[in-house]
Amino acid sequence: EMVYAKILQKKYLPEKKISIPELDYDLFYLPLLHVSGDYYDFLKLSNQKYLFVLADIVGHGVQAAMMMTVCKVLFHQIVDAYDQPSDILE
């Protein structure tokens, strides 16, 4: 179960950065256990708008990792429907 959750979580967390003009950033992810509920993402909303997401689902382990994948899917559906940060947050 833990191995499956780790594979699934790795699939849902971005491995590559997106290129953003005039911004240099990096990413590093190291869960406390093999998997966790930590979620990060970066998305291009439009020509000059980018969105960084950092979230921590309550708990650790498989259940938190599964909830993280659900949150990511829902978040991407919201971003597909709205492009204004205030609408996305609401």
Backbone as a ProteinNet text record, in pm:
[ID]
protein_1_A
[PRIMARY]
EMVYAKILQKKYLPEKKISIPELDYDLFYLPLLHVSGDYYDFLKLSNQKYLFVLADIVGHGVQAAMMMTVCKVLFHQIVDAYDQPSDILE
[TERTIARY]
82.6	0	87.3	192.3	281.4	355.4	399.7	470.9	377.6	254.1	156.7	130.8	112.9	87.6	205.5	327.3	446.3	452.9	422.4	421.4	314.2	196	85.8	118.9	175.1	208.8	316.6	414.8	520.6	461.8	361.3	296.5	223.6	167.7	86	162.9	283.1	362.4	452.5	461.4	544.8	692.2	757	899.9	984.9	923.5	996.3	936.6	1023.1	978.9	925.7	838.6	798.3	884.7	909.4	992.3	908.6	956.9	888.7	991.6	964	1059.5	1090.6	1215.3	1264.7	1241.1	1219.9	1204.6	1284.8	1372.6	1451.5	1406.6	1364.2	1319	1360.4	1346.1	1379	1278.5	1279.6	1190.9	1266.9	1221.9	1279.6	1168.5	1151.6	1044.1	1100.3	1078.7	1123.9	1018.9	932.3	828	885.5	815.3	856.3	855.6	747.4	738.1	763	731.2	748.8	658	541.8	446.7	390.6	329.7	269.1	154.7	94.4	-14	32.6	162.4	213.7	180.2	143.1	108.4	170.8	238.6	289.1	262.4	249.2	222.9	250.6	270.1	283.7	218	139.4	60.5	69.8	64.5	57.9	-88.9	-135.5	-275.4	-298.5	-208.1	-218.8	-79.6	-71.3	59.3	150.6	99.2	183	143.8	55.4	9.8	47.5	104.9	145.2	91.7	69.3	14.4	101	146.1	219.8	125.8	124.2	37.8	123.3	105.7	168.8	59.5	45.9	-59	-10.2	-70	-38.5	-169.3	-196.3	-314.6	-288.8	-388.7	-372.4	-337.1	-236.3	-197.4	-73.2	-37.8	79.3	42.7	126.8	110.1	12.1	-38.5	-118.7	-246.1	-320.1	-445.5	-422.7	-321.4	-291.8	-248.2	-170.1	-125.9	-244.8	-340.1	-458.7	-542.2	-556	-629.4	-557.1	-424.7	-347.3	-379.7	-390.5	-420.6	-560.7	-655.3	-791.2	-788.7	-716.6	-706.9	-644.9	-542.7	-479.6	-577.1	-648.8	-745.2	-851.8	-906.1	-1007.6	-950.8	-829.7	-767.4	-748.4	-702.7	-684	-817	-923.7	-1055.9	-1098.8	-1070.8	-1104.8	-1024.5	-894.8	-809.1	-851	-900.2	-950.2	-1075.3	-1152.9	-1277	-1257.7	-1157.5	-1135.3	-989.4	-966	-826.6	-786.4	-879.2	-848.3	-815.7	-702.6	-665.2	-775.1	-846.3	-952.1	-1064.8	-1098.8	-1202.4	-1153.6	-1027.9	-971.1	-971.2	-930.2	-927.1	-1065.9	-1160.5	-1297.8	-1352.6
-119.2	0	126	125.1	241.4	263.2	156.1	167.4	225.3	176	226.3	375.3	413.7	554.2	641.7	594.3	671.3	692.1	587.5	596.7	695.3	685.9	774.1	919	941.7	1078.4	1136.7	1058.3	1106.4	1146.7	1072.1	1102	1236.3	1271.8	1391.8	1516.9	1503.7	1622.4	1657.2	1783.8	1821.2	1790.9	1737	1706.7	1815	1890.8	1994.7	2130.5	2230.3	2367.5	2420.1	2519.1	2589	2713.8	2756.2	2873.6	2999.8	3085.7	3211.6	3322.8	3414.7	3522.4	3601.4	3630.8	3713.8	3653.6	3522.3	3457.7	3328.1	3318.5	3196.9	3130.1	3007.3	2936.1	2789.9	2718.1	2576.3	2503.1	2371.1	2292.6	2176.9	2140.6	2028.5	1967.4	1836.9	1769.2	1647	1641.8	1528	1500.7	1401.1	1373.5	1312.6	1331.7	1274.4	1121.8	1067.5	924.1	903	788.5	764.5	853.4	885.2	974	1069.7	1177	1272.3	1343.9	1436.4	1516.1	1649	1668.4	1794.5	1803.6	1922.9	1945.1	2075.7	2070.8	2192.5	2182.2	2296.3	2297.4	2437.7	2450.7	2579.8	2569.8	2671.7	2670.9	2805.3	2804.2	2927.3	2956.7	3073.4	3110.7	3182.2	3272.6	3347.8	3394.9	3486.6	3534.2	3580.4	3658.4	3717	3673.4	3574.4	3531.8	3386.5	3365.9	3232.3	3208.8	3083.6	3050.2	2944	2974.2	2878.5	2830.6	2702.5	2645	2566.6	2594.9	2518.2	2482.8	2353.9	2311.7	2193.7	2181.8	2070.5	2007.5	1888.4	1814.1	1759.8	1762.4	1715.3	1567	1532.5	1393.3	1358	1232	1179	1044.3	997	861.8	851.5	731.8	697.7	780.6	795.4	870.5	1015.9	1078.1	1216.8	1227.2	1131.6	1132	1116.5	1032.2	1013.8	1142.1	1208.2	1334.8	1442.5	1438.3	1534	1516.8	1394.1	1372	1421.9	1403.3	1453.5	1606.2	1670	1816.1	1868.7	1801	1845.7	1839.4	1729.9	1715.5	1824.6	1845.4	1950.3	2088.4	2113.9	2244.1	2270.2	2171	2188.9	2211.6	2148.6	2173	2317.4	2369.5	2508.5	2603.9	2578	2663.6	2657.5	2544	2534.7	2621	2640.5	2716.3	2865.8	2902.7	3042.7	3079.4	3206	3247.4	3363.2	3418.5	3525.1	3465.3	3503.5	3446.9	3460.3	3573.2	3590.2	3488.2	3458.7	3357.9	3217.9	3189	3058.2	3038.4	3140.6	3130.5	3115.3	3186.9	3177.9	3037.8
0	0	0	80.9	89.6	-42.6	-106.5	-234.6	-340.7	-344.5	-441.1	-417.9	-292.1	-259.5	-299.8	-279.8	-317.7	-469.2	-545.2	-692.3	-737	-677.1	-713.6	-680.6	-562.7	-523.7	-615.2	-649.3	-738.4	-873.8	-919	-1046.2	-1041.5	-926.7	-916	-877.6	-825.6	-792.5	-910.1	-946	-1061.3	-1035.3	-1136.4	-1127.3	-1192.6	-1283	-1354.3	-1322.8	-1321.4	-1302.6	-1435.5	-1427	-1548.4	-1559.7	-1679.6	-1702.1	-1683.7	-1594.6	-1568.5	-1589.2	-1682.4	-1707.9	-1580.6	-1561.5	-1451.4	-1312.9	-1304.9	-1174.7	-1174.5	-1078.2	-1062.1	-931.8	-940.2	-821.5	-832.5	-725.1	-725.3	-639	-645.2	-561.6	-498.8	-379.4	-306.6	-223.8	-234.7	-162.6	-90.8	39.2	119	226.8	204.4	303.4	430.9	542.4	669	659.9	606	580.3	431.1	379.6	236	152.7	206.9	140.3	244.2	195.9	289	219.2	290	233.3	179.7	168	113.8	-35	-77.2	-217	-263	-375.1	-437.1	-585.9	-647.3	-790.8	-842.2	-970.5	-1034.9	-1171.2	-1201.5	-1323.9	-1393	-1523.8	-1601.4	-1625.7	-1578.9	-1595.5	-1728.4	-1763.8	-1888.8	-1926.6	-2021	-2067.9	-1955.4	-1863.9	-1759.7	-1618.4	-1605.8	-1473.7	-1447.4	-1330.8	-1287.9	-1147.8	-1115.1	-985	-917.7	-797.3	-715.2	-605.6	-581.3	-479.1	-380.7	-252.6	-145.1	-46.3	-15.3	77.2	159.5	276.3	365.2	409.9	360.4	400.8	541	626.3	763.7	765.3	844.1	860.3	781.2	790.9	721.1	660.8	574.1	521.8	407.9	390.1	273.2	264.1	373.6	368	327.4	383.4	348	201.6	154.7	15	-80.2	-44.8	-128.5	-131	-17	-13.5	-95	-95.3	-174.7	-322.6	-369.8	-511.8	-545.5	-454.6	-475.5	-483.3	-391.4	-390.8	-519.5	-568.8	-692.8	-809.2	-822.1	-931.6	-922.7	-803.2	-785.5	-814.7	-768	-790.7	-939.8	-1013.9	-1158	-1228.9	-1181.6	-1240.2	-1216.3	-1097.3	-1066.7	-1154.9	-1170.1	-1252.6	-1399.5	-1443.6	-1581.5	-1601.9	-1496.3	-1506.6	-1481.7	-1402.6	-1365.7	-1387.4	-1425.1	-1444.1	-1353.2	-1277.9	-1185.1	-1048.7	-989.5	-857.9	-752.4	-751.3	-651	-672.1	-797.4	-826.5	-788.5	-817	-783.1	-632.5	-559.1	-414	-354.2	-409.8	-359.3	-379.9
[MASK]
++++++++++++++++++++++++++++++++++++++++++++++++++++++++++++++++++++++++++++++++++++++++++

